[in-house]
């Protein structure tokens, strides 16, 4: 069966089935559109929240906070969960903290202003879910490999490893630039890793979802 073409009418239909966003998320979506801030859309945010809830995750890890939009969706999928998120841009980190506080998660979200790779190497603790929103930003394939290794080291059995932009606008089929090669490599590493079972969901620009085997 051929995939359904996502027309504007169908997009509007699916939008109408989503939970109504509160004023915090609605404002953040508007700001992201005006300022070109890269965030997941509401469909993906709702999916992240659902996946985290289904996994029963409470200890959350995020690489690439931006202004906190995806982090809020992740936290809303937990019962009293805690989020540790890395954001190298100080101004965005400050905005994220303010947004988390406004959303009622000021005491449950920690935004660390540092490079995700360096931060992961020093990070202590175990996590139930990790969301990577930096696939388009890794500078090399070596960094991509290292991120996968570090993330898995911090995840317990049954934990989720998720990554946005897993399709890189379709460029992963025949990668011609470094970013596309990084994403294609990430997908291969996750698909073939002996500790993971995974799938790429063709939502938005692709969402990679993997589970750490028990």
N, C-alpha and C positions, 0 to 999 in steps of 0.2 A: 504494500500500500504506500502511495506517495505521501510525503509529509504535507500537512495542511499549510497553505500559504497564509502568513500572518498579515492580513490586510488591516487598514486603519479601523474598519468596522469591527473586525474580530478583536483587535487590540482594545478598542473601547469596551467591547463586551466583557473581555477578561478583566479589564480594569474595574468594571462594575461589580465583579465577584470578589474583589480583594477586600480585606478588612479596611474600614475607613481609617486613614491616617490622622493622628492627632496634630495639633498645631505645631509641635516641635518638628516632627518628620516632614510635614507639609512645608514649613519654612525652610528646612534644610534642602529639600528637593528644589525649591524655587531658587535658593542661593546657588546651588550647584549648577543649575541651568544657566543662570546669569553669569557666573564667574568661571565656568568651565572646570569645576571641581569634579574629578572622577569618583563617582559613587556607583554602587549597585542600584538597580531600579527596584521599585516596590515589589514586583513579582519575585525577583531573586531574594530580596530581603525577607519576604514572607516565607520563601522556601528554606532559607537559612534558619530562620526561627523555628520552623516546623521540624527540620532535621535535628537541630539541637535538642528540641523537646523530646522527639522520639528516642534519641540516644540517651536521654536522662543526664545530659552533660551539665556540670556545675562549674568546672574550672575551664575557662575559655582563654585561648591565646589567639591574637590577631597580629598579622604583619601588614602594616599599612593602614593606619587609623583614618587618615584624611581628616574630616571634621566630625567623625563619630557616627555617621549614618548607619553603616553596616553593624557597628558595635552595638547600637541600640537595638536593632533587630535581633542580634544574637542574644543579648541579655534578656530580651522579652520572651525568649524561648526557654528560659531557665526558671527554676524555683529558688530564688536567692543566690543565683550564680555570681561568680566573680570573673572579671575580664582583665587580662593583661595585654596591652596593645602597644606596638612600636610605631612611632612616627618621627622621622628624622627632621621634618620641617617644624620649627618651633612655633611659628604663628598658627599653623594648622593644629598643632598639639594643644595650644591654648584654647582655640575655638572648640576643639573636641571636648576638652574638660568642661567648658561652659555648657555645651550641649548635653553632655552626660548628666550634669547637675540639674539642668532644666527638665530633663526627662525622668528625673528621680533616681538616677544611678550614680550620683556623685561619690558615694561611699563604696561603690561596687566596681568601678572602672579605674584602672591605673594606666595612664598614658606615659610611656617611657620615651624620652626624646633622644633616640639614638638609632644608629644603623641596625637593621634587623639581624644581619648576620653576626655582627659583633655582640649584639644584645643576646642573641640565642646562645652564643658560646659561653656567656657568663650567667645565663638565666638558671635559677634553681627551681625545682618543683616539677610536678607532673600535671598533665592536663587531659581533659576529656574531649576536647575539640579544638582544632586549629583552623583558622580561616586565613588564607594568603590572598592579599589583594595587591601583590607586587610583581606578578609574573612579567608584566610589561616593563618593569624597571630594573630587573637583574642585569648587571653589566656583562656577564659572561656565562658560558656553560659550566665552568668550574664553580661559580657562585651558585648556580641553579642546583648542581649536585650537592653542594654543601648544605644548602637550605633544606633540601629533602631529607638528608641524613640527620640534621639537627632537629628538625620538626619531629621525625619519627622517634628520635631518642627521648623526646619529652612527652610522648603519648603513651598512655596505658592501653592494654588490650581492650578492644571494643570502642576505642576513641575514633573520632572522625578527623580526617584531613581533607579540607576543602580549599579550592582555589578558583578565583574568578579569572575571566579572560582566557579560558582554556582552549578556545578556538582561534583566538587572535585574528578575528575578522575573516576567517577562512584561510589565512596565510600558512597555517600549520601543515596544509596538504603539500605545498611546495615552498618551504621557507627560503626566503631570499634576503632576509636581513637578520641581524643578531637577535633582536627581540623575538622574532618568530621562531628562530632556531632554539632559543631558550625555552619557549613555551612548548614546542614540539618535544624537546628533550624531557621537560618536566612530565609531560603526559606519558612518555615511554618509561621513564623511571618509575612512576607510580603504577602503571599497568603491569610492569614486570617484577615489581618488588615482592619478594617472598612473604613479607609480613603484611601485605595489603591486598584487599579486594576492592576494585574500583570501577567507576563508570563516568563517562563525560555526558552531562545533560545539556542538550542544545537549547538552553534558555539564555536570552540576551547574547552575550559574546562567549557563551560556554561556561559551565560550572563543573569542575572536576570534583567528584565526591568519592572518597576512599575511606574504608574502615580498616583499622588495625586488627589483625586476627588475634583472637584470644590465645 
